[in-house]
C-alpha cells in the first residue's frame, strides 16, 4: 500500500508541475475535474501511505 501511495503522490506532483509550468494537461480526459486531480492524487496517496504504516 505504501508504494502505491508514493506513486500517487509522485503523479500528483508531476501533474501539478506540468500543468502549471509546462502547459500540459495530463488528466484532460477527466473534464472539469482535471483541475483538482493533483490535489486528489496527493491526498489519496498520503492516506495510502499512512494506512501502509499501520
N, C-alpha and C positions, 0 to 999 in steps of 0.2 A: 504494500500500500504506500509505503514511503517513497519508493522510486516513482510510482505513478504520480504522486503529489508533487515531487520535484520536477517531473517532466511538465506537468500542467503549469507550474509556476514559471518555468522557463519559457513555455509557449506564450503565456500571458505577457511576460516581459518583452519577448520578441515581437508580439503583435502590437504592443504599445509603442515600442521604438520605431518599428517600420511604419505604423500608422501616422505617427507624429512627425518623424524626421525623414522618412523615405517615401511618403505619399503613396504607400501600398496598403491596400485593404485585404488582409489575409482571410477575413471572415465576411466578405461581401455577400456571400450566398445566404447569409442569415438575415438580410434586410436591415431594418432599423435597429434590430438587436445587436448588430455588429459593433456599434459604438460602445457597448457595455461589455463585450466579451473579454477584454483584458482584465477587467475587474472581476468578472465571474470566474475566469480561469485561475487567477491568483488566489481568490478566496477559497474556491473548491480545492485547489492544490494545497493550501495551508491547512485546511480541515483534514485532508487525507494524510498529511504528514503528522499531524497531531494524533490522529487515530492510530497510525502506524507505530507511534512511540509507546502507546499504552497497551 
